[in-house]
Amino acid sequence: MAALRADVTQHETDDTGDPFADLVTALERIGDAVPHGLGRLIATCLADPDSELARVAIDAKLTPMIDGLTARLERVTGAAPDVRLRAESGLLYLLWRTAVGGQTADATALHRRVLQVMGVPPQPGPEQSSTATGL
């Protein structure tokens, strides 16, 4: 639990000035973390939600993850009363698809679907898309 509290920056990403690319990068990092411990951590929280481990994981990892996604999503779509709910929905979809299907062979399609769940309009041209993912 001390390690969880100490490492609060795991899912932070730099602000590159391209809000869409920053949002995609954050989703990529979360998806990459699922098979490397994040999935087990979430499973532990679900199995025993009243445990101290679950409380620490939620405070140190999951809430900051949602806060970061919400802020990035808001920079892309603008302020809206449901922006946090859309960030949570996108995160849940990403976690579910990654956990159920393993690391998907087509990460670009997965991220495109997550963005759709989050209410992010398709990006019209390559100059506005992430060069790392081709979205």
C-alpha positions, 0 to 999 in steps of 0.5 A: 500500500505504501508503494501505491501511495508513493507512485501517484504519477504512473498515469500522468502524461505531458501536455504537448499542446495537442489535447486530442493526442494527449487524451489518446496517449493517456488511454494508451498508457492505461491500456498498457498498464492493465496486463502489468498490474492495473488489472489485478489491482482493479480485480482486488478492489472489486473482490474486497471493496471495503478493504484498506487496499481498495481504499488506497488504490482508489485514492492513489490510482483510480481517482487521479486516473479519472481526474486526468482523463476528465481534464483531458477530455474536457480540453478536447470536447469542452466543458459539459455537465457529463464530462466526468461520466463520459471519462469514466465510461471510456475508462470502463470500456477500455478496461473491460475490452483490455481485460476480456480480450487481452491486449487487442491486436488492433489498439487503434480500433480500440482507442477509436471506440473508447473515444466514441464512448467518451463522445469525442468527435472523429478527427477530420484530418491527419494533421489533427490526429495522433501520429503515434496511433494513426487515429 
